[in-house]
């Protein structure tokens, strides 16, 4: 599964888990991507889109 939104380009963000003792370990936040059948210029395609783009109406869903 690609980790990038096809519409806005939102991808994973990296940072640290910080414990109570302030020991930092690496971690990753992935975007909430959904596979959507969308209408594009070249026809109907299944693309990975973040839920923010779906909710805001940037994606025209195909029937």
C-alpha positions as CSV (number, residue, x, y, z in Angstrom):
1,X,0.0,0.0,0.0
2,X,1.4,3.4,-0.9
3,X,1.7,5.7,2.0
4,X,0.8,8.9,0.1
5,X,-2.5,10.5,-0.7
6,X,-3.1,10.8,-4.5
7,X,-4.8,14.2,-4.1
8,X,-2.9,16.2,-1.5
9,X,0.3,14.2,-1.2
10,X,0.0,13.7,2.5
11,X,2.4,11.0,3.7
12,X,3.9,9.5,6.8
13,X,5.3,11.8,9.5
14,X,8.3,10.7,11.7
15,X,9.0,11.6,15.3
16,X,9.8,10.1,18.6
17,X,7.9,8.2,21.3
18,X,8.9,9.9,24.6
19,X,8.7,7.7,27.7
20,X,8.2,8.9,31.3
21,X,12.0,8.8,31.8
22,X,12.3,10.9,28.6
23,X,13.9,8.1,26.6
24,X,13.1,8.8,22.9
25,X,12.5,6.0,20.4
26,X,11.6,6.4,16.8
27,X,8.0,6.1,15.6
28,X,5.8,6.9,12.6
29,X,2.4,8.4,12.1
30,X,0.6,7.2,8.9
31,X,-2.2,9.1,7.2
32,X,-5.6,7.6,7.2
33,X,-5.8,6.4,3.6
34,X,-8.8,4.7,2.0
35,X,-8.9,3.0,-1.4
36,X,-11.6,4.9,-3.4
37,X,-13.0,4.4,-6.8
38,X,-12.8,7.9,-8.2
39,X,-13.6,9.6,-11.5
40,X,-10.4,11.0,-13.1
41,X,-9.7,12.6,-16.5
42,X,-8.6,9.3,-17.9
43,X,-11.7,7.4,-16.6
44,X,-12.5,5.6,-13.4
45,X,-9.6,4.5,-11.2
46,X,-9.0,3.1,-7.7
47,X,-6.7,5.5,-5.9
48,X,-5.5,5.9,-2.3
49,X,-7.0,9.1,-0.8
50,X,-6.8,10.5,2.7
51,X,-10.0,10.9,4.6
52,X,-9.6,14.7,4.8
53,X,-9.7,14.9,1.0
54,X,-12.8,12.6,0.9
55,X,-14.6,14.6,3.5
56,X,-13.8,18.0,2.0
57,X,-15.1,16.9,-1.4
58,X,-11.8,17.0,-3.3
59,X,-12.6,13.5,-4.7
60,X,-15.4,12.9,-7.1
61,X,-16.5,9.3,-6.3
62,X,-17.4,7.1,-9.3
63,X,-20.5,5.0,-9.2
